[in-house]
Amino acid sequence: MRAKIPSEEVAVKLNEWYKLIRAFEADQAEALKQEIEYDLEDMEENQDLLLYFSLMEFRHRIMLDKLMPVKDSDTKPPFSDMLNEIESNQQKLTGLLEYYFYYFRGMYEFKQKNFILAIDHYKHAEEKLEYVEDEIEKAEFLFKVAEVYYHIKQTYFSMNYASQALDIYTKYELYGRRRVQCEFIIAGNLTDVYHHEKALTHLCSALDHARQLEEAYMIAAAYYNVGHCKYSLGDYKEAEGYFKTAAAIFEEHNFQQAVQAVFSLTHIYCKEGKYDKAVEAYDRGIKSAAEWEDDMYLTKFRLIHELYLGSGDLNVLTECFDLLESRQLLADAEDLLHDTAERFNQLEHYESAAFFYRRLMNIKKKLAEQRFQ
């Protein structure tokens, strides 16, 4: 029979495990997780540490799903089961553990594209940030908040949090990946307020740093973001090249972000009038979105297909926009509503154009209201 293992020893390993998770060191994190699970069988009783383990196990799954997204299967407990187990013990969580609960729950809701719910959980976590002593942990939190605010176009909130995070990451050589990601968010926000040239400066720097990291995901993401900026500048030809490169890398490494890249490629082919290429990209993208069970992109693919490649049926388009709006994906709806109204205007279908311009104004109003919540 093994001697009881002091809980303090396991706590040290849990902290090391979390550092590996934050650094996306998946193989090392998985190995240490198995070691900790073995130790827990003979650890002296400590309920707080068991709760800490449950929270870290949940965070571990989020990390794995970010690097190698997989559908819930028999080999891993579903996210919903893990959440139910943690929430059943929520009343026992205090201090730092309560911070982790809200922080990780926010990350989960962000993953599910429930951005408003994610912000709500992050706000609760921020109230507990005083319990966080580690500077990198604070930077991680600031980065995640910046990320979700960017997705709902709360530009200045996002810029503020991203800049704070970048200031911290710049002090630590090992966090090159996060520095690149902060540059992405800052550039994305600059693009949203039409400072495209400033955004491009950040993105070209990020692409250089991503190449130095020699990480396929980061390189593909950098190409995609430069393409998005070129698209915003109206330089469709150059944007097309960046999107093609990003999509190829994402697909080669089986990253879910391939769906987004192929959607952008399909969209730009449509706007350029390259309809044969658009159909090929659409078929490739809709298949990928279905395989990943990505309802948001299935809706967006259906929308641009109807708008550019189909008959432009108002009922189909309205249904797609209703779905996006019901999921609070207002920023996505805003961009596509603008294109839809412009498309009908070019076709001289002025009544339909006016209908979608009115809806666009309503979405802009909702986004403005969110900025003051």
Short mmCIF file of the C-alpha atoms (twelve columns), coordinates in Angstrom:
data_MODEL
# 
_entry.id   MODEL 
# 
loop_
_atom_site.group_PDB 
_atom_site.id 
_atom_site.type_symbol 
_atom_site.label_atom_id 
_atom_site.label_alt_id 
_atom_site.label_comp_id 
_atom_site.label_asym_id 
_atom_site.label_seq_id 
_atom_site.Cartn_x 
_atom_site.Cartn_y 
_atom_site.Cartn_z 
_atom_site.pdbx_PDB_model_num 
ATOM 1   C CA . MET A 1   0.000   0.000  0.000   1 
ATOM 2   C CA . ARG A 2   1.378   3.434  -0.955  1 
ATOM 3   C CA . ALA A 3   1.892   6.019  1.722   1 
ATOM 4   C CA . LYS A 4   -0.489  8.970  1.654   1 
ATOM 5   C CA . ILE A 5   0.820   11.720 -0.587  1 
ATOM 6   C CA . PRO A 6   0.791   15.203 0.986   1 
ATOM 7   C CA . SER A 7   -1.740  17.425 -0.774  1 
ATOM 8   C CA . GLU A 8   0.903   20.170 -0.992  1 
ATOM 9   C CA . GLU A 9   2.968   18.005 -3.357  1 
ATOM 10  C CA . VAL A 10  -0.012  17.438 -5.612  1 
ATOM 11  C CA . ALA A 11  -0.812  21.167 -5.511  1 
ATOM 12  C CA . VAL A 12  2.657   21.936 -6.895  1 
ATOM 13  C CA . LYS A 13  2.057   19.512 -9.769  1 
ATOM 14  C CA . LEU A 14  -1.370  21.044 -10.432 1 
ATOM 15  C CA . ASN A 15  0.241   24.469 -10.745 1 
ATOM 16  C CA . GLU A 16  2.847   23.091 -13.145 1 
ATOM 17  C CA . TRP A 17  0.100   21.392 -15.132 1 
ATOM 18  C CA . TYR A 18  -1.737  24.697 -15.492 1 
ATOM 19  C CA . LYS A 19  1.438   26.420 -16.717 1 
ATOM 20  C CA . LEU A 20  1.785   23.767 -19.432 1 
ATOM 21  C CA . ILE A 21  -1.873  24.197 -20.413 1 
ATOM 22  C CA . ARG A 22  -1.449  27.964 -20.708 1 
ATOM 23  C CA . ALA A 23  1.629   27.456 -22.881 1 
ATOM 24  C CA . PHE A 24  -0.284  24.969 -25.130 1 
ATOM 25  C CA . GLU A 25  2.293   22.251 -24.333 1 
ATOM 26  C CA . ALA A 26  -0.278  19.538 -24.981 1 
ATOM 27  C CA . ASP A 27  1.943   16.436 -24.786 1 
ATOM 28  C CA . GLN A 28  3.648   17.482 -21.564 1 
ATOM 29  C CA . ALA A 29  0.346   18.613 -20.055 1 
ATOM 30  C CA . GLU A 30  -1.286  15.269 -20.882 1 
ATOM 31  C CA . ALA A 31  1.602   13.332 -19.326 1 
ATOM 32  C CA . LEU A 32  1.507   15.400 -16.121 1 
ATOM 33  C CA . LYS A 33  -2.286  15.083 -15.944 1 
ATOM 34  C CA . GLN A 34  -1.965  11.291 -15.928 1 
ATOM 35  C CA . GLU A 35  0.684   11.516 -13.213 1 
ATOM 36  C CA . ILE A 36  -1.587  13.715 -11.085 1 
ATOM 37  C CA . GLU A 37  -4.563  11.374 -11.560 1 
ATOM 38  C CA . TYR A 38  -2.381  8.555  -10.241 1 
ATOM 39  C CA . ASP A 39  -1.307  10.655 -7.243  1 
ATOM 40  C CA . LEU A 40  -4.890  11.629 -6.411  1 
ATOM 41  C CA . GLU A 41  -5.724  7.985  -5.674  1 
ATOM 42  C CA . ASP A 42  -3.383  8.092  -2.658  1 
ATOM 43  C CA . MET A 43  -3.509  11.781 -1.725  1 
ATOM 44  C CA . GLU A 44  -4.496  12.807 1.765   1 
ATOM 45  C CA . GLU A 45  -8.035  14.216 1.833   1 
ATOM 46  C CA . ASN A 46  -8.317  17.771 0.515   1 
ATOM 47  C CA . GLN A 47  -11.635 18.739 -1.078  1 
ATOM 48  C CA . ASP A 48  -10.366 22.115 -2.327  1 
ATOM 49  C CA . LEU A 49  -7.592  20.405 -4.260  1 
ATOM 50  C CA . LEU A 50  -10.058 17.969 -5.830  1 
ATOM 51  C CA . LEU A 51  -12.165 20.930 -6.957  1 
ATOM 52  C CA . TYR A 52  -9.015  22.574 -8.311  1 
ATOM 53  C CA . PHE A 53  -8.258  19.385 -10.248 1 
ATOM 54  C CA . SER A 54  -11.790 19.356 -11.756 1 
ATOM 55  C CA . LEU A 55  -11.390 22.964 -12.887 1 
ATOM 56  C CA . MET A 56  -7.963  22.276 -14.410 1 
ATOM 57  C CA . GLU A 57  -9.274  19.165 -16.156 1 
ATOM 58  C CA . PHE A 58  -11.979 21.319 -17.738 1 
ATOM 59  C CA . ARG A 59  -9.376  23.904 -18.783 1 
ATOM 60  C CA . HIS A 60  -7.209  21.084 -20.186 1 
ATOM 61  C CA . ARG A 61  -10.100 19.999 -22.436 1 
ATOM 62  C CA . ILE A 62  -10.575 23.564 -23.679 1 
ATOM 63  C CA . MET A 63  -6.858  23.704 -24.551 1 
ATOM 64  C CA . LEU A 64  -6.998  20.401 -26.438 1 
ATOM 65  C CA . ASP A 65  -10.117 21.470 -28.299 1 
ATOM 66  C CA . LYS A 66  -8.419  24.708 -29.305 1 
ATOM 67  C CA . LEU A 67  -5.375  22.889 -30.685 1 
ATOM 68  C CA . MET A 68  -7.121  19.833 -32.097 1 
ATOM 69  C CA . PRO A 69  -10.888 20.374 -32.051 1 
ATOM 70  C CA . VAL A 70  -12.820 17.137 -31.720 1 
ATOM 71  C CA . LYS A 71  -16.455 16.293 -31.315 1 
ATOM 72  C CA . ASP A 72  -17.540 14.954 -27.919 1 
ATOM 73  C CA . SER A 73  -17.124 11.205 -28.031 1 
ATOM 74  C CA . ASP A 74  -17.097 8.119  -25.853 1 
ATOM 75  C CA . THR A 75  -13.370 8.524  -25.248 1 
ATOM 76  C CA . LYS A 76  -13.764 11.879 -23.475 1 
ATOM 77  C CA . PRO A 77  -16.547 13.072 -21.164 1 
ATOM 78  C CA . PRO A 78  -18.745 15.693 -22.891 1 
ATOM 79  C CA . PHE A 79  -18.162 19.312 -21.913 1 
ATOM 80  C CA . SER A 80  -21.725 19.412 -20.564 1 
ATOM 81  C CA . ASP A 81  -21.011 16.547 -18.117 1 
ATOM 82  C CA . MET A 82  -17.819 18.216 -16.909 1 
ATOM 83  C CA . LEU A 83  -19.679 21.503 -16.412 1 
ATOM 84  C CA . ASN A 84  -22.483 19.826 -14.472 1 
ATOM 85  C CA . GLU A 85  -19.991 18.189 -12.133 1 
ATOM 86  C CA . ILE A 86  -18.193 21.484 -11.455 1 
ATOM 87  C CA . GLU A 87  -21.407 23.485 -11.054 1 
ATOM 88  C CA . SER A 88  -22.744 20.972 -8.528  1 
ATOM 89  C CA . ASN A 89  -19.833 22.034 -6.301  1 
ATOM 90  C CA . GLN A 90  -20.022 25.755 -7.113  1 
ATOM 91  C CA . GLN A 91  -21.185 26.722 -3.622  1 
ATOM 92  C CA . LYS A 92  -17.927 25.317 -2.232  1 
ATOM 93  C CA . LEU A 93  -15.789 27.528 -4.474  1 
ATOM 94  C CA . THR A 94  -14.192 30.584 -2.894  1 
ATOM 95  C CA . GLY A 95  -11.379 32.999 -3.684  1 
ATOM 96  C CA . LEU A 96  -9.037  31.805 -6.410  1 
ATOM 97  C CA . LEU A 97  -11.136 28.719 -7.176  1 
ATOM 98  C CA . GLU A 98  -14.177 30.921 -7.750  1 
ATOM 99  C CA . TYR A 99  -12.094 33.062 -10.117 1 
ATOM 100 C CA . TYR A 100 -11.094 29.974 -12.089 1 
ATOM 101 C CA . PHE A 101 -14.703 28.769 -12.249 1 
ATOM 102 C CA . TYR A 102 -15.983 31.987 -13.827 1 
ATOM 103 C CA . TYR A 103 -12.897 32.441 -16.007 1 
ATOM 104 C CA . PHE A 104 -13.006 28.921 -17.465 1 
ATOM 105 C CA . ARG A 105 -16.787 29.059 -17.854 1 
ATOM 106 C CA . GLY A 106 -16.325 32.280 -19.831 1 
ATOM 107 C CA . MET A 107 -13.792 30.524 -22.055 1 
ATOM 108 C CA . TYR A 108 -16.258 27.704 -22.646 1 
ATOM 109 C CA . GLU A 109 -19.096 30.074 -23.583 1 
ATOM 110 C CA . PHE A 110 -16.715 31.908 -25.936 1 
ATOM 111 C CA . LYS A 111 -15.868 28.586 -27.581 1 
ATOM 112 C CA . GLN A 112 -19.610 28.030 -28.048 1 
ATOM 113 C CA . LYS A 113 -19.851 31.543 -29.589 1 
ATOM 114 C CA . ASN A 114 -22.148 32.664 -26.760 1 
ATOM 115 C CA . PHE A 115 -20.277 35.965 -26.508 1 
ATOM 116 C CA . ILE A 116 -22.643 37.843 -24.195 1 
ATOM 117 C CA . LEU A 117 -22.700 34.938 -21.733 1 
ATOM 118 C CA . ALA A 118 -18.896 34.758 -21.915 1 
ATOM 119 C CA . ILE A 119 -18.615 38.447 -21.005 1 
ATOM 120 C CA . ASP A 120 -20.989 37.948 -18.077 1 
ATOM 121 C CA . HIS A 121 -18.779 35.181 -16.667 1 
ATOM 122 C CA . TYR A 122 -15.604 37.188 -17.307 1 
ATOM 123 C CA . LYS A 123 -17.072 40.115 -15.365 1 
ATOM 124 C CA . HIS A 124 -17.628 37.825 -12.382 1 
ATOM 125 C CA . ALA A 125 -14.066 36.531 -12.733 1 
ATOM 126 C CA . GLU A 126 -12.703 40.083 -12.871 1 
ATOM 127 C CA . GLU A 127 -14.277 40.740 -9.472  1 
ATOM 128 C CA . LYS A 128 -12.058 37.938 -8.114  1 
ATOM 129 C CA . LEU A 129 -8.887  39.001 -9.944  1 
ATOM 130 C CA . GLU A 130 -7.410  40.275 -6.666  1 
ATOM 131 C CA . TYR A 131 -6.798  36.639 -5.716  1 
ATOM 132 C CA . VAL A 132 -4.518  36.161 -8.750  1 
ATOM 133 C CA . GLU A 133 -0.872  36.858 -7.929  1 
ATOM 134 C CA . ASP A 134 0.787   35.495 -11.072 1 
ATOM 135 C CA . GLU A 135 1.331   38.249 -13.666 1 
ATOM 136 C CA . ILE A 136 1.055   35.920 -16.649 1 
ATOM 137 C CA . GLU A 137 -2.262  34.621 -15.351 1 
ATOM 138 C CA . LYS A 138 -3.529  38.209 -15.264 1 
ATOM 139 C CA . ALA A 139 -2.290  38.709 -18.824 1 
ATOM 140 C CA . GLU A 140 -4.142  35.551 -19.916 1 
ATOM 141 C CA . PHE A 141 -7.356  36.870 -18.423 1 
ATOM 142 C CA . LEU A 142 -6.918  40.304 -20.021 1 
ATOM 143 C CA . PHE A 143 -6.273  38.647 -23.402 1 
ATOM 144 C CA . LYS A 144 -9.419  36.524 -23.198 1 
ATOM 145 C CA . VAL A 145 -11.581 39.523 -22.327 1 
ATOM 146 C CA . ALA A 146 -10.051 41.503 -25.203 1 
ATOM 147 C CA . GLU A 147 -10.840 38.604 -27.526 1 
ATOM 148 C CA . VAL A 148 -14.536 38.418 -26.706 1 
ATOM 149 C CA . TYR A 149 -15.046 42.201 -26.799 1 
ATOM 150 C CA . TYR A 150 -13.453 42.211 -30.253 1 
ATOM 151 C CA . HIS A 151 -15.999 39.683 -31.484 1 
ATOM 152 C CA . ILE A 152 -18.912 41.933 -30.555 1 
ATOM 153 C CA . LYS A 153 -17.152 45.084 -31.824 1 
ATOM 154 C CA . GLN A 154 -16.750 46.774 -28.459 1 
ATOM 155 C CA . THR A 155 -13.586 48.194 -29.962 1 
ATOM 156 C CA . TYR A 156 -12.183 50.409 -27.244 1 
ATOM 157 C CA . PHE A 157 -12.816 47.903 -24.446 1 
ATOM 158 C CA . SER A 158 -11.031 45.284 -26.541 1 
ATOM 159 C CA . MET A 159 -8.096  47.568 -27.394 1 
ATOM 160 C CA . ASN A 160 -7.653  48.482 -23.730 1 
ATOM 161 C CA . TYR A 161 -7.558  44.887 -22.494 1 
ATOM 162 C CA . ALA A 162 -5.343  43.725 -25.388 1 
ATOM 163 C CA . SER A 163 -2.827  46.533 -24.798 1 
ATOM 164 C CA . GLN A 164 -2.634  45.698 -21.082 1 
ATOM 165 C CA . ALA A 165 -2.050  42.029 -21.892 1 
ATOM 166 C CA . LEU A 166 0.613   42.842 -24.514 1 
ATOM 167 C CA . ASP A 167 2.495   45.040 -22.028 1 
ATOM 168 C CA . ILE A 168 2.810   42.035 -19.715 1 
ATOM 169 C CA . TYR A 169 3.636   39.443 -22.394 1 
ATOM 170 C CA . THR A 170 6.392   41.678 -23.788 1 
ATOM 171 C CA . LYS A 171 8.307   41.164 -20.537 1 
ATOM 172 C CA . TYR A 172 8.452   37.382 -21.018 1 
ATOM 173 C CA . GLU A 173 10.345  35.826 -23.941 1 
ATOM 174 C CA . LEU A 174 8.433   32.519 -23.775 1 
ATOM 175 C CA . TYR A 175 5.089   34.098 -24.648 1 
ATOM 176 C CA . GLY A 176 5.724   34.870 -28.315 1 
ATOM 177 C CA . ARG A 177 2.484   33.158 -29.393 1 
ATOM 178 C CA . ARG A 178 0.412   35.399 -27.138 1 
ATOM 179 C CA . ARG A 179 2.229   38.524 -28.320 1 
ATOM 180 C CA . VAL A 180 1.277   37.621 -31.879 1 
ATOM 181 C CA . GLN A 181 -2.337  37.010 -30.836 1 
ATOM 182 C CA . CYS A 182 -2.492  40.377 -29.060 1 
ATOM 183 C CA . GLU A 183 -1.254  42.007 -32.270 1 
ATOM 184 C CA . PHE A 184 -4.089  40.241 -34.121 1 
ATOM 185 C CA . ILE A 185 -6.700  41.668 -31.766 1 
ATOM 186 C CA . ILE A 186 -5.256  45.180 -31.821 1 
ATOM 187 C CA . ALA A 187 -5.107  45.090 -35.636 1 
ATOM 188 C CA . GLY A 188 -8.656  43.740 -35.861 1 
ATOM 189 C CA . ASN A 189 -9.935  46.576 -33.726 1 
ATOM 190 C CA . LEU A 190 -8.027  49.129 -35.805 1 
ATOM 191 C CA . THR A 191 -9.628  47.649 -38.922 1 
ATOM 192 C CA . ASP A 192 -13.079 48.000 -37.360 1 
ATOM 193 C CA . VAL A 193 -12.510 51.741 -36.906 1 
ATOM 194 C CA . TYR A 194 -11.086 52.062 -40.450 1 
ATOM 195 C CA . HIS A 195 -7.428  52.540 -39.468 1 
ATOM 196 C CA . HIS A 196 -6.439  49.939 -42.045 1 
ATOM 197 C CA . GLU A 197 -2.861  51.038 -42.654 1 
ATOM 198 C CA . LYS A 198 -2.080  51.017 -38.913 1 
ATOM 199 C CA . ALA A 199 -3.692  47.592 -38.677 1 
ATOM 200 C CA . LEU A 200 -1.572  46.299 -41.553 1 
ATOM 201 C CA . THR A 201 1.609   47.412 -39.774 1 
ATOM 202 C CA . HIS A 202 0.646   45.321 -36.724 1 
ATOM 203 C CA . LEU A 203 -0.311  42.355 -38.900 1 
ATOM 204 C CA . CYS A 204 2.875   42.310 -40.961 1 
ATOM 205 C CA . SER A 205 4.840   42.361 -37.713 1 
ATOM 206 C CA . ALA A 206 2.671   39.519 -36.399 1 
ATOM 207 C CA . LEU A 207 3.268   37.478 -39.567 1 
ATOM 208 C CA . ASP A 208 7.042   37.887 -39.213 1 
ATOM 209 C CA . HIS A 209 6.897   36.810 -35.559 1 
ATOM 210 C CA . ALA A 210 4.610   33.867 -36.403 1 
ATOM 211 C CA . ARG A 211 7.128   32.603 -38.959 1 
ATOM 212 C CA . GLN A 212 9.848   32.819 -36.319 1 
ATOM 213 C CA . LEU A 213 7.692   30.689 -33.987 1 
ATOM 214 C CA . GLU A 214 7.443   28.057 -36.760 1 
ATOM 215 C CA . GLU A 215 3.924   27.143 -35.639 1 
ATOM 216 C CA . ALA A 216 1.589   26.209 -38.486 1 
ATOM 217 C CA . TYR A 217 -1.527  27.470 -36.732 1 
ATOM 218 C CA . MET A 218 -0.075  30.891 -35.960 1 
ATOM 219 C CA . ILE A 219 1.369   31.280 -39.470 1 
ATOM 220 C CA . ALA A 220 -2.007  30.404 -41.030 1 
ATOM 221 C CA . ALA A 221 -3.825  32.765 -38.658 1 
ATOM 222 C CA . ALA A 222 -1.412  35.569 -39.571 1 
ATOM 223 C CA . TYR A 223 -1.992  35.013 -43.296 1 
ATOM 224 C CA . TYR A 224 -5.740  35.002 -42.702 1 
ATOM 225 C CA . ASN A 225 -5.683  38.249 -40.726 1 
ATOM 226 C CA . VAL A 226 -3.525  40.044 -43.312 1 
ATOM 227 C CA . GLY A 227 -6.018  38.840 -45.930 1 
ATOM 228 C CA . HIS A 228 -8.921  40.202 -43.908 1 
ATOM 229 C CA . CYS A 229 -7.213  43.596 -43.670 1 
ATOM 230 C CA . LYS A 230 -6.509  43.630 -47.425 1 
ATOM 231 C CA . TYR A 231 -10.168 42.751 -47.988 1 
ATOM 232 C CA . SER A 232 -11.230 45.700 -45.820 1 
ATOM 233 C CA . LEU A 233 -8.977  47.939 -47.931 1 
ATOM 234 C CA . GLY A 234 -10.794 46.709 -51.049 1 
ATOM 235 C CA . ASP A 235 -7.680  44.955 -52.359 1 
ATOM 236 C CA . TYR A 236 -9.509  41.742 -53.242 1 
ATOM 237 C CA . LYS A 237 -6.787  40.249 -55.438 1 
ATOM 238 C CA . GLU A 238 -4.151  40.349 -52.676 1 
ATOM 239 C CA . ALA A 239 -6.689  39.276 -50.043 1 
ATOM 240 C CA . GLU A 240 -7.537  36.244 -52.160 1 
ATOM 241 C CA . GLY A 241 -3.901  35.107 -52.112 1 
ATOM 242 C CA . TYR A 242 -3.620  35.407 -48.336 1 
ATOM 243 C CA . PHE A 243 -6.920  33.565 -47.769 1 
ATOM 244 C CA . LYS A 244 -5.834  30.740 -50.107 1 
ATOM 245 C CA . THR A 245 -2.553  30.304 -48.216 1 
ATOM 246 C CA . ALA A 246 -4.302  30.379 -44.829 1 
ATOM 247 C CA . ALA A 247 -6.950  27.868 -45.916 1 
ATOM 248 C CA . ALA A 248 -4.325  25.477 -47.315 1 
ATOM 249 C CA . ILE A 249 -2.309  25.471 -44.063 1 
ATOM 250 C CA . PHE A 250 -5.392  25.107 -41.853 1 
ATOM 251 C CA . GLU A 251 -6.652  22.217 -43.988 1 
ATOM 252 C CA . GLU A 252 -3.259  20.506 -44.136 1 
ATOM 253 C CA . HIS A 253 -3.130  20.390 -40.334 1 
ATOM 254 C CA . ASN A 254 -6.859  19.671 -39.875 1 
ATOM 255 C CA . PHE A 255 -7.590  22.872 -37.955 1 
ATOM 256 C CA . GLN A 256 -11.237 23.869 -37.640 1 
ATOM 257 C CA . GLN A 257 -10.327 27.427 -38.662 1 
ATOM 258 C CA . ALA A 258 -10.150 26.093 -42.234 1 
ATOM 259 C CA . VAL A 259 -13.936 26.582 -42.300 1 
ATOM 260 C CA . GLN A 260 -13.560 30.322 -41.674 1 
ATOM 261 C CA . ALA A 261 -10.747 30.709 -44.205 1 
ATOM 262 C CA . VAL A 262 -12.638 28.866 -46.946 1 
ATOM 263 C CA . PHE A 263 -15.747 30.935 -46.208 1 
ATOM 264 C CA . SER A 264 -13.752 34.145 -46.672 1 
ATOM 265 C CA . LEU A 265 -12.275 32.766 -49.889 1 
ATOM 266 C CA . THR A 266 -15.754 31.845 -51.170 1 
ATOM 267 C CA . HIS A 267 -17.064 35.287 -50.242 1 
ATOM 268 C CA . ILE A 268 -14.261 37.119 -52.035 1 
ATOM 269 C CA . TYR A 269 -14.653 34.981 -55.175 1 
ATOM 270 C CA . CYS A 270 -18.326 35.974 -55.187 1 
ATOM 271 C CA . LYS A 271 -17.530 39.662 -54.803 1 
ATOM 272 C CA . GLU A 272 -14.970 39.414 -57.637 1 
ATOM 273 C CA . GLY A 273 -17.509 37.699 -59.881 1 
ATOM 274 C CA . LYS A 274 -15.404 34.530 -60.063 1 
ATOM 275 C CA . TYR A 275 -18.476 32.336 -59.704 1 
ATOM 276 C CA . ASP A 276 -16.951 29.045 -60.919 1 
ATOM 277 C CA . LYS A 277 -14.231 29.297 -58.286 1 
ATOM 278 C CA . ALA A 278 -16.833 30.418 -55.735 1 
ATOM 279 C CA . VAL A 279 -18.891 27.266 -56.342 1 
ATOM 280 C CA . GLU A 280 -15.807 25.054 -55.865 1 
ATOM 281 C CA . ALA A 281 -14.849 26.860 -52.655 1 
ATOM 282 C CA . TYR A 282 -18.450 26.755 -51.436 1 
ATOM 283 C CA . ASP A 283 -18.668 22.978 -51.905 1 
ATOM 284 C CA . ARG A 284 -15.367 22.537 -50.070 1 
ATOM 285 C CA . GLY A 285 -16.410 24.871 -47.255 1 
ATOM 286 C CA . ILE A 286 -19.948 23.595 -46.681 1 
ATOM 287 C CA . LYS A 287 -18.599 20.040 -46.436 1 
ATOM 288 C CA . SER A 288 -16.006 21.122 -43.871 1 
ATOM 289 C CA . ALA A 289 -18.552 23.125 -41.850 1 
ATOM 290 C CA . ALA A 290 -20.868 20.094 -41.767 1 
ATOM 291 C CA . GLU A 291 -18.035 17.811 -40.624 1 
ATOM 292 C CA . TRP A 292 -17.231 20.213 -37.779 1 
ATOM 293 C CA . GLU A 293 -20.945 20.690 -37.019 1 
ATOM 294 C CA . ASP A 294 -20.372 24.438 -37.222 1 
ATOM 295 C CA . ASP A 295 -23.915 25.821 -37.363 1 
ATOM 296 C CA . MET A 296 -22.780 29.436 -37.631 1 
ATOM 297 C CA . TYR A 297 -20.737 28.845 -40.776 1 
ATOM 298 C CA . LEU A 298 -23.351 26.525 -42.252 1 
ATOM 299 C CA . THR A 299 -25.729 29.494 -41.970 1 
ATOM 300 C CA . LYS A 300 -23.207 31.948 -43.418 1 
ATOM 301 C CA . PHE A 301 -22.376 29.645 -46.348 1 
ATOM 302 C CA . ARG A 302 -26.080 29.198 -47.062 1 
ATOM 303 C CA . LEU A 303 -26.530 32.982 -46.946 1 
ATOM 304 C CA . ILE A 304 -23.798 33.914 -49.422 1 
ATOM 305 C CA . HIS A 305 -24.767 31.025 -51.697 1 
ATOM 306 C CA . GLU A 306 -28.338 32.332 -51.882 1 
ATOM 307 C CA . LEU A 307 -27.156 35.924 -52.315 1 
ATOM 308 C CA . TYR A 308 -24.542 35.403 -55.043 1 
ATOM 309 C CA . LEU A 309 -25.064 31.931 -56.508 1 
ATOM 310 C CA . GLY A 310 -28.770 31.365 -55.927 1 
ATOM 311 C CA . SER A 311 -31.939 33.301 -56.711 1 
ATOM 312 C CA . GLY A 312 -31.574 35.853 -53.902 1 
ATOM 313 C CA . ASP A 313 -34.732 34.596 -52.161 1 
ATOM 314 C CA . LEU A 314 -35.660 37.134 -49.467 1 
ATOM 315 C CA . ASN A 315 -37.199 34.476 -47.225 1 
ATOM 316 C CA . VAL A 316 -34.017 32.375 -47.220 1 
ATOM 317 C CA . LEU A 317 -31.816 35.407 -46.577 1 
ATOM 318 C CA . THR A 318 -34.085 36.672 -43.802 1 
ATOM 319 C CA . GLU A 319 -34.086 33.247 -42.158 1 
ATOM 320 C CA . CYS A 320 -30.263 33.221 -42.198 1 
ATOM 321 C CA . PHE A 321 -30.050 36.677 -40.642 1 
ATOM 322 C CA . ASP A 322 -32.653 35.691 -38.027 1 
ATOM 323 C CA . LEU A 323 -30.448 32.733 -37.031 1 
ATOM 324 C CA . LEU A 324 -27.315 34.879 -36.744 1 
ATOM 325 C CA . GLU A 325 -29.149 37.486 -34.701 1 
ATOM 326 C CA . SER A 326 -30.711 34.871 -32.394 1 
ATOM 327 C CA . ARG A 327 -27.195 33.713 -31.541 1 
ATOM 328 C CA . GLN A 328 -26.180 37.325 -30.819 1 
ATOM 329 C CA . LEU A 329 -23.720 37.186 -33.728 1 
ATOM 330 C CA . LEU A 330 -24.439 40.813 -34.479 1 
ATOM 331 C CA . ALA A 331 -21.018 41.717 -35.883 1 
ATOM 332 C CA . ASP A 332 -21.234 38.872 -38.408 1 
ATOM 333 C CA . ALA A 333 -24.765 39.912 -39.309 1 
ATOM 334 C CA . GLU A 334 -23.677 43.554 -39.708 1 
ATOM 335 C CA . ASP A 335 -20.964 42.755 -42.269 1 
ATOM 336 C CA . LEU A 336 -23.184 40.437 -44.295 1 
ATOM 337 C CA . LEU A 337 -26.192 42.774 -44.173 1 
ATOM 338 C CA . HIS A 338 -24.054 45.520 -45.687 1 
ATOM 339 C CA . ASP A 339 -22.982 43.208 -48.518 1 
ATOM 340 C CA . THR A 340 -26.558 42.000 -49.039 1 
ATOM 341 C CA . ALA A 341 -27.968 45.529 -49.292 1 
ATOM 342 C CA . GLU A 342 -25.152 46.561 -51.632 1 
ATOM 343 C CA . ARG A 343 -25.711 43.477 -53.810 1 
ATOM 344 C CA . PHE A 344 -29.418 44.240 -54.288 1 
ATOM 345 C CA . ASN A 345 -28.606 47.880 -54.932 1 
ATOM 346 C CA . GLN A 346 -26.161 46.879 -57.712 1 
ATOM 347 C CA . LEU A 347 -28.840 44.624 -59.205 1 
ATOM 348 C CA . GLU A 348 -31.248 47.596 -59.073 1 
ATOM 349 C CA . HIS A 349 -33.596 45.724 -56.753 1 
ATOM 350 C CA . TYR A 350 -34.044 48.858 -54.718 1 
ATOM 351 C CA . GLU A 351 -36.933 47.710 -52.532 1 
ATOM 352 C CA . SER A 352 -34.959 44.677 -51.357 1 
ATOM 353 C CA . ALA A 353 -31.874 46.826 -50.857 1 
ATOM 354 C CA . ALA A 354 -33.855 49.256 -48.713 1 
ATOM 355 C CA . PHE A 355 -35.227 46.363 -46.648 1 
ATOM 356 C CA . PHE A 356 -31.728 45.116 -45.782 1 
ATOM 357 C CA . TYR A 357 -30.356 48.638 -45.232 1 
ATOM 358 C CA . ARG A 358 -33.094 49.140 -42.617 1 
ATOM 359 C CA . ARG A 359 -32.182 45.890 -40.958 1 
ATOM 360 C CA . LEU A 360 -28.517 46.903 -41.044 1 
ATOM 361 C CA . MET A 361 -29.379 50.123 -39.196 1 
ATOM 362 C CA . ASN A 362 -31.187 48.111 -36.515 1 
ATOM 363 C CA . ILE A 363 -28.139 45.875 -36.040 1 
ATOM 364 C CA . LYS A 364 -25.854 48.908 -35.782 1 
ATOM 365 C CA . LYS A 365 -28.174 50.305 -33.113 1 
ATOM 366 C CA . LYS A 366 -28.011 47.059 -31.119 1 
ATOM 367 C CA . LEU A 367 -24.217 46.968 -31.367 1 
ATOM 368 C CA . ALA A 368 -24.066 50.593 -30.150 1 
ATOM 369 C CA . GLU A 369 -26.320 49.717 -27.213 1 
ATOM 370 C CA . GLN A 370 -24.029 46.818 -26.273 1 
ATOM 371 C CA . ARG A 371 -21.093 49.223 -25.982 1 
ATOM 372 C CA . PHE A 372 -22.802 50.953 -23.078 1 
ATOM 373 C CA . GLN A 373 -23.942 47.872 -21.201 1 
# 
